[in-house]
Amino acid sequence: MTFRPWTYEDVYAVAALEKQCFSDPWTFRMLADSFFSENTRTLAAEEGGELAGYAILSVLFEDAELADIAVSPKFRRRGLADEMLARLEGEALAAGAERVLLEVRVSNAPAMRLYLKRGYVGCGVRPRYYADGEDALIMQKRLAGANS
Ligand SMILES: CC(C)(COP(=O)(O)OP(=O)(O)OC[C@H]1O[C@@H](n2cnc3c(N)ncnc32)[C@H](O)[C@@H]1OP(=O)(O)O)[C@@H](O)C(=O)NCCC(=O)NCCS
């Protein structure tokens, strides 16, 4: 498995995998906008030329936000999301962030377990945050080594 930042060509494969992984996927345009944003860090996990997973993190001063993370069904439960998150947390810290925030659907047990395993804790709820009316749980993790 290799890990690297996206190239523009990756946005096509990411958009296709995004559709497989989410009921309310980001569009190609949203993903492309993230790719070009200077606050954004992207990560692609690749095996044999196939996109196995991807993640997007944005950093704004002391706060980083995990915007998107997904792993292709056939590559799940191999520690890929855990590894991508660890790498992006390292990049966030190097960029000066002190914590990472994220939102997760309250019904998304696999993702919530992943975040709990990595030391994230719930810190708020956004009622009816998603288009289908589901609430989002806000989770955060203070980065070890951050100044405060
Ligand atoms: C959530 C997701 C990214 C996890 O990816 P993954 O590479 O399979 O996760 P990992 O193998 O790194 O798992 C790390 C930990 O997360 C938890 N976890 C992951 N998948 C799980 C599942 N299906 N059920 C229960 N716990 C799960 C476990 O604690 C796991 O550690 P363990 O294997 O030692 O028990 C993947 O299921 C996915 O792409 N889901 C659809 C998209 C999505 O919901 N993204 C998150 C949006 S907030």
The ligand as a MOL file (V3000), in Angstrom:
LIG
                    3D

  0  0  0     0  0            999 V3000
M  V30 BEGIN CTAB
M  V30 COUNTS 48 50 0 0 0
M  V30 BEGIN ATOM
M  V30 1 C -15.2990 4.1310 8.3890 0
M  V30 2 C -14.2560 3.6020 7.4040 0
M  V30 3 C -13.5120 4.7890 6.7900 0
M  V30 4 C -13.2680 2.6960 8.1770 0
M  V30 5 O -12.2480 2.2960 7.2820 0
M  V30 6 P -11.3330 0.9980 7.5430 0
M  V30 7 O -10.0740 1.1660 6.7580 0
M  V30 8 O -12.1260 -0.2290 7.3260 0
M  V30 9 O -11.0300 1.1480 9.1050 0
M  V30 10 P -9.7610 0.4750 9.8730 0
M  V30 11 O -9.5170 -0.8810 9.3090 0
M  V30 12 O -8.6440 1.4510 9.8780 0
M  V30 13 O -10.3830 0.3170 11.3210 0
M  V30 14 C -9.8910 1.0160 12.4380 0
M  V30 15 C -10.8650 0.8110 13.5890 0
M  V30 16 O -12.1280 1.3810 13.2740 0
M  V30 17 C -13.1770 0.5590 13.8150 0
M  V30 18 N -13.9800 -0.0150 12.7230 0
M  V30 19 C -13.7570 0.1280 11.3960 0
M  V30 20 N -14.7210 -0.4960 10.6880 0
M  V30 21 C -15.5690 -1.0290 11.5810 0
M  V30 22 C -16.7750 -1.7940 11.4760 0
M  V30 23 N -17.2960 -2.1260 10.2800 0
M  V30 24 N -17.3940 -2.1560 12.6170 0
M  V30 25 C -16.8890 -1.8440 13.8170 0
M  V30 26 N -15.7430 -1.1270 14.0030 0
M  V30 27 C -15.1020 -0.7220 12.8920 0
M  V30 28 C -12.4970 -0.5270 14.6140 0
M  V30 29 O -12.2880 -0.0290 15.9250 0
M  V30 30 C -11.1640 -0.6390 13.8870 0
M  V30 31 O -10.1430 -1.1680 14.6840 0
M  V30 32 P -9.9740 -2.7770 14.7690 0
M  V30 33 O -9.9550 -3.2800 13.3510 0
M  V30 34 O -8.6710 -2.9240 15.4800 0
M  V30 35 O -11.1640 -3.2670 15.5110 0
M  V30 36 C -14.9360 2.7350 6.2980 0
M  V30 37 O -15.8220 1.8140 6.9030 0
M  V30 38 C -15.6990 3.5410 5.2750 0
M  V30 39 O -15.1450 3.9850 4.2600 0
M  V30 40 N -17.0140 3.7630 5.5260 0
M  V30 41 C -17.8530 4.5220 4.5740 0
M  V30 42 C -17.4690 5.9920 4.5560 0
M  V30 43 C -17.5920 6.6290 5.9360 0
M  V30 44 O -18.5310 6.3780 6.6880 0
M  V30 45 N -16.6210 7.5120 6.2520 0
M  V30 46 C -16.5960 8.2350 7.5170 0
M  V30 47 C -17.4370 9.4480 7.4350 0
M  V30 48 S -17.5120 10.3260 9.0020 0
M  V30 END ATOM
M  V30 BEGIN BOND
M  V30 1 1 1 2
M  V30 2 1 2 3
M  V30 3 1 2 4
M  V30 4 1 2 36
M  V30 5 1 4 5
M  V30 6 1 5 6
M  V30 7 2 6 7
M  V30 8 1 6 8
M  V30 9 1 6 9
M  V30 10 1 9 10
M  V30 11 2 10 11
M  V30 12 1 10 12
M  V30 13 1 10 13
M  V30 14 1 13 14
M  V30 15 1 14 15
M  V30 16 1 15 16
M  V30 17 1 15 30
M  V30 18 1 16 17
M  V30 19 1 17 18
M  V30 20 1 17 28
M  V30 21 1 18 19
M  V30 22 1 18 27
M  V30 23 2 19 20
M  V30 24 1 20 21
M  V30 25 1 21 22
M  V30 26 2 21 27
M  V30 27 1 22 23
M  V30 28 2 22 24
M  V30 29 1 24 25
M  V30 30 2 25 26
M  V30 31 1 26 27
M  V30 32 1 28 29
M  V30 33 1 28 30
M  V30 34 1 30 31
M  V30 35 1 31 32
M  V30 36 2 32 33
M  V30 37 1 32 34
M  V30 38 1 32 35
M  V30 39 1 36 37
M  V30 40 1 36 38
M  V30 41 2 38 39
M  V30 42 1 38 40
M  V30 43 1 40 41
M  V30 44 1 41 42
M  V30 45 1 42 43
M  V30 46 2 43 44
M  V30 47 1 43 45
M  V30 48 1 45 46
M  V30 49 1 46 47
M  V30 50 1 47 48
M  V30 END BOND
M  V30 END CTAB
M  END
